[in-house]
């Protein structure tokens, strides 16, 4: 019997993930059971709704229609059940991502998030290995802004070299990943912007791809919440550019600055 969408509470998801723990050493078997759970928990209406706001969810793209709160619970309970087996959890996350369904990739990204605290090199390395397979903004942002959050916040010496490499990649989704991975960094307590973030932004300030430009705007707005003066100064250095991409990023990013700062920067156009 199909399970109505969203009907599993946290306790039931915990029980099911605990039962699947015996399969952690066999990722293919685990994946098969996970796919059966997702198929039962999914909703055709929610799958159609996802296709309306995420480009590329067309033919050949598996979407079960499972809601994000359930996916978060599944990921959290999987990590909880396997907390003493980080290597197996990383292997499961890889297998889930490689399986290609929307929901499996979101679960994989959510699994990486807590693992990034103690295993940042392995988490960043896995992200680097799968980055070329990113197909849309949701996969990119779930992986970068959420899956790599703790690795980027707590281990910048490990995360930043990956971001520097990613923003120079030929693939626009990888370039976006290099920027969105840093969007969580300003949310860390005691954050102060450094030359490292702005150097990465410099690499994409003239990027022709909208998905990369939007990521740059996102990061600049996050930094603005912690240090608007630093962002104002940074935008002031780029305001004289005639490049349309740079001008678009500056115009969009300055909207969260004070009215006085906006006026001062716009006077330089």
C-alpha positions in Angstrom: 0.0 0.0 0.0 1.3 3.4 -0.9 2.2 5.7 2.0 0.5 9.1 1.7 2.9 11.9 1.1 4.3 13.4 4.2 2.7 10.8 6.4 5.8 9.4 8.1 6.6 11.2 11.4 10.2 11.5 12.7 9.9 8.4 14.9 8.8 6.2 12.0 11.6 7.6 9.8 14.1 6.9 12.6 12.8 3.3 12.9 13.1 2.7 9.1 16.6 4.2 8.8 17.7 2.2 11.9 16.5 -1.0 10.2 18.4 -0.1 7.0 21.7 0.3 9.0 22.5 -3.4 8.5 22.8 -2.5 4.8 25.3 0.3 5.2 28.2 -1.9 4.1 26.4 -2.7 0.9 25.5 0.6 -0.8 23.6 -1.0 -3.7 21.3 -2.9 -1.4 20.8 0.2 0.7 20.0 2.2 -2.4 17.4 -0.3 -3.5 15.5 -0.1 -0.1 15.8 3.7 -0.1 14.3 3.9 -3.6 11.4 1.8 -2.5 10.8 4.1 0.5 11.0 7.2 -1.7 8.6 5.7 -4.2 6.1 4.9 -1.5 6.5 8.3 0.2 6.4 10.4 -2.9 3.5 12.3 -4.5 2.8 12.7 -8.2 1.4 16.2 -7.5 4.6 17.2 -5.7 6.8 15.8 -8.4 4.9 18.0 -11.0 5.2 21.0 -8.7 9.0 20.6 -8.4 9.2 20.6 -12.2 7.6 24.0 -12.3 10.4 25.8 -10.5 13.4 23.6 -11.1 14.6 23.6 -14.8 15.7 20.4 -16.3 13.4 18.0 -14.4 12.2 16.5 -17.7 12.4 13.1 -19.4 14.9 10.8 -17.9 15.1 12.7 -14.6 13.6 10.7 -11.7 11.5 12.7 -9.3 9.6 10.9 -6.6 7.8 14.0 -5.2 9.0 13.6 -1.6 8.9 16.8 0.4 12.0 18.4 1.7 11.2 18.0 5.5 11.0 14.2 4.9 14.2 14.2 3.0 16.0 16.1 5.8 14.7 13.6 8.3 15.8 10.7 6.2 19.3 12.2 5.8 19.6 13.0 9.5 18.4 9.6 10.7 20.8 7.9 8.3 23.7 9.8 9.6 22.6 9.2 13.2 22.3 5.4 12.6 25.8 5.3 11.0 27.5 7.9 13.2 30.3 5.4 14.1 30.9 4.5 10.5 31.7 7.7 8.6 33.5 5.9 5.8 30.3 3.9 5.1 28.2 7.0 5.3 30.4 8.7 2.7 30.1 5.7 0.4 26.3 5.8 0.8 26.2 9.5 0.0 28.2 8.9 -3.1 26.0 6.0 -4.2 22.8 8.1 -3.6 24.2 11.0 -5.6 25.3 8.7 -8.4 21.8 7.1 -8.6 20.6 10.4 -10.0 17.1 11.0 -8.7 16.3 14.4 -7.3 15.5 13.1 -3.8 18.5 10.8 -3.6 20.8 13.8 -4.4 19.2 16.0 -1.8 19.6 13.2 0.8 23.2 12.8 -0.2 23.9 16.5 0.2 22.1 16.6 3.6 24.2 13.7 4.8 27.4 15.5 4.0 26.5 18.5 6.1 27.2 17.0 9.6 30.0 14.9 8.2 31.8 18.1 7.2 32.5 18.9 10.9 34.9 16.1 11.5 35.7 14.9 8.0 36.1 18.1 5.9 38.7 16.7 3.5 36.7 13.7 2.6 33.5 15.7 2.2 35.1 18.4 0.1 36.8 15.6 -1.9 33.5 13.9 -2.6 31.9 17.1 -3.7 34.8 17.7 -6.1 34.3 14.3 -7.6 30.6 14.7 -8.2 30.6 18.4 -9.1 30.6 17.9 -12.9 27.4 15.9 -12.6 25.4 18.9 -11.2 22.4 19.5 -13.5 20.5 22.4 -12.0 20.5 25.1 -9.3 18.8 23.0 -6.7 21.4 20.3 -6.8 24.2 22.9 -6.8 22.8 24.8 -3.8 21.8 21.8 -1.8 25.4 20.5 -2.2 27.3 23.8 -1.8 25.2 26.0 0.5 24.1 23.1 2.8 26.1 19.9 2.3 29.4 21.7 2.5 28.3 24.3 5.1 30.2 23.0 8.1 33.3 22.2 6.1 33.4 25.7 4.7 32.6 27.4 8.0 34.9 25.4 10.3 37.7 24.4 7.9 38.4 27.2 5.4 42.0 26.0 4.8 40.5 22.8 3.3 37.4 24.4 1.6 38.9 27.5 0.0 41.3 25.7 -2.4 38.4 23.8 -3.8 36.3 27.0 -4.2 39.2 28.7 -6.0 39.5 25.8 -8.4 35.7 25.5 -9.0 35.2 29.2 -9.9 37.7 28.7 -12.8 36.0 25.6 -14.2 34.4 25.6 -17.7 31.2 24.2 -16.3 28.9 27.0 -15.0 27.3 24.8 -12.4 30.8 24.1 -10.9 31.6 27.8 -11.0 28.3 28.4 -9.1 29.3 25.7 -6.6 32.5 27.5 -5.9 30.6 30.6 -4.9 27.5 29.2 -3.1 29.8 27.0 -0.9 30.8 30.3 0.8 27.3 31.7 1.3 27.1 30.0 4.7 30.5 31.3 5.9 29.1 34.8 6.9 26.5 33.1 9.1 29.3 31.7 11.4 29.6 33.5 14.7 32.4 36.0 14.8 32.7 36.2 11.0 34.7 39.0 9.4 35.2 39.1 5.6 38.6 38.3 4.3 40.5 38.8 1.1 39.9 35.1 0.3 36.1 35.6 -0.3 36.6 38.7 -2.3 39.3 37.1 -4.4 37.0 34.3 -5.3 34.3 36.8 -6.2 36.7 38.7 -8.4 37.0 35.6 -10.5 33.3 35.6 -11.4 32.4 39.2 -11.4 32.4 39.2 -15.2 30.9 35.8 -15.6 28.4 35.6 -18.5 26.3 32.9 -16.9 23.3 34.2 -14.9 23.5 31.2 -12.5 27.0 32.3 -11.6 26.1 36.0 -11.4 23.2 35.2 -9.1 25.5 33.2 -6.8 27.8 36.2 -6.6 24.9 38.4 -5.6 23.8 35.9 -3.0 27.3 35.8 -1.4 27.7 39.6 -1.4 24.3 40.0 0.3 25.2 37.4 3.0 28.5 39.3 3.6 26.6 42.6 3.8 24.5 41.3 6.7 27.8 41.1 8.7 29.9 43.9 7.2 28.1 46.3 4.9 31.1 48.6 4.8 33.3 45.9 3.3 30.8 45.1 0.6 30.3 48.8 -0.1 34.0 49.2 -0.6 34.2 46.1 -2.8 31.3 47.2 -5.0 32.9 50.6 -5.3 36.0 49.0 -6.8 33.9 47.4 -9.5 31.4 50.1 -10.3 33.4 51.6 -13.1 33.4 48.4 -15.1 31.6 48.5 -18.4 31.0 44.8 -18.5 27.3 44.0 -18.4 27.7 41.1 -16.0 29.7 43.1 -13.5 27.2 45.9 -13.7 24.3 43.5 -13.1 26.0 41.9 -10.1 26.8 45.4 -8.6 23.3 46.6 -9.2 21.7 43.6 -7.6 24.1 43.3 -4.7 23.9 47.0 -3.6 20.1 46.7 -3.0 20.6 45.5 0.5 23.0 48.4 1.4 21.8 51.5 3.1 20.2 54.2 1.0 23.2 56.4 1.5 25.6 53.7 0.4 23.4 52.9 -2.6 23.3 56.5 -3.7 27.1 56.9 -3.3 27.8 53.8 -5.4 25.2 54.7 -8.1 26.8 58.1 -8.4 29.9 56.4 -9.7 28.2 54.6 -12.6 
